[in-house]
Amino acid sequence: MGASSANKLLLVHEANETELSDLFVSSLPSGVSVSHRLTVDHEQDSDETPLCDALSSEGPFAAVVDLSWGGWVAGRRAAAEGGVPYVHVEASNKPFVMVRERQ
């Protein structure tokens, strides 16, 4: 039996952050799984087609979990339009870098 939508996650990460996404997946509790991984390229982050395709072909998902630097605006919009919660997990030092750049 496959995972129900109540515990299936769609994971978004950047190509150079596979270690972070692997760590996230390995720390999930029993019964929760990442059933699809999507690599985002912030050079083309306005293209929500890959996320829309995954949501329609492999969903339903309990949530879209975004581990990318700064989040993905088009992905957040596509998830909302599909009725899927979007969670951006900030696992970098970006907030500290932004503060330092403003000083």
N, C-alpha and C positions, 0 to 999 in steps of 0.2 A: 504494500500500500504506500502511495506517495505521501509527501508532507502536505498537510492541509494549508490553506492560505493563512490560517491564524499563526503559523510559525515559519512561513517562507519569506525570506528577505531577498531583495535585489540589492546588490552591493555595487556602488560606484566608486572607482578609485582612479588615480592617475597611473600612467604606464610605469613611471619610475618609483611607484610606491607599493609594489607587490608585497614587500615584507610587512608593511603596515596592514594591508588587507588580510594577509595570511595570519597575522597575530590576532586580528579581530575575529576571524572565522574560528580559530582554535580556542578562543575564549568564550564562545557562545555556550549557553547552557544546553543540556540535553533536550532534544525535541525541537530546538530552533535551528534552522539551517539556511544557508545561503544557496539558493537554487539557481541564481544567475549572477555573474559578475560582468560589469560593464566598465570598460576603460574610457575615460573622458580625456579629450585633448583640448586644453583651454585655448588653443589657437583657433579651434572650430567649435567653441562651446555654445554657440547659438543654435547648433543643429541638434534638435531633440529627437530626431528620427530613430536613432538606435534605442533610446529609452522607450519610445512609443511602441516600437516593434517588439521589444522584450515584454512590455506590459500586456500587449495584446496576444502574443503567442505563447508566453510561458506563465502568465499570471493565473489567478489572482495572487497578489503578494500582500503580506501584512504591512510592509513598509519598504520604502526605498531608503537605504542608508548610504549617505554620501560621505566618503572619507577624503575627498579631494580638497586641495588647497583653496580655501575661500568659498567653497560651495559652487553649485552649478545652477544659475538662474533659470535657464531653459529647462533643465531637468526638474527643478522644483515646480515650475509652471505645468509641465507635462504630467507630473505625478498628481498635482492638484486637480487637473482636468480629468484624470482617470480615477479620481476618488481614492488615491493611495497616499497615506501619510508619507511625508518626506522629512527625513531627519539628517541634518548635517552635523557630523561629529568632527569637531576641531581637535586634531591630534598633532598639531604642529606648533611651532613657535611664532606663527604669523601674528597673533595679537601683540606679542612683545616686539617684533620687528616693526610693526606699524607704529607703536608708541615711540620707539627709538627714532624712527624716520621723522616723526613730527617734532622732535626736540631740536 
